Amino acid sequence: RGGTVKLSAKTVSIPLADSTVNPETFVPIFHDWIRRGAVEGMLIDVARYGHVHQGPGVMLIGHEGDYSIDLADGRPELRYTLKRDNDGTPAELVTRALGRLLGAADALGQADVAVGRGELTVRVFDRLRAPNTPDTAEALTGEITTGIQDVLGVQGEVAVVSDDSREPFALRFGSAIGLA
């Protein structure tokens, strides 16, 4: 799998510091981001998904990628999903997505919303090229770790989130990587 691999949607996420925050709080914040161009990418619209149990909560739809306050893991997370700009190695794609996520985390900080920088999750929503298997973990863990190290400049512990083949391949990076 080395070299240039075209993978579809890569998602990076960081939990919010306040796990009780109402996702509706982010609707005006995301609209403000559109008006000001506060985060990277062509921003299009804000969508509410509060009716979906453990769903995307509130999304800021963009052309290149989407920003969201996601509730899928049972807690609010700031999430960025890279939809376009998919050329490059997995390390380059994670670097690109993580850079945008950290820009959004900074923009949230300007709105007095803190992210819990002790944990980072990377998901690859490409079940064809990256099924959730041990072979995928072996092929991509090093590349994804390299991408994170390129952005954060530190090393840390890595764990596969789930071995359930019905779930997307995902890695979680703990507080050892210096996001705290």
Secondary structure, DSSP 8 states (H G I E B T S, - for coil): --S----S-EEEEEEBS-TT--GGGHHHHHHHHHHHT-SSS-EEEEEEETTSTTS-EEEEEESSEEEEEE-TTSS-EEEEEE-S---S-HHHHHHHHHHHHHHHHHHHHHTT--B-TT-EEEEE--TTTS-SSHHHHHHHHHHHHHHHHHHH-----EEES---TTS-EEEEE-GGGS--
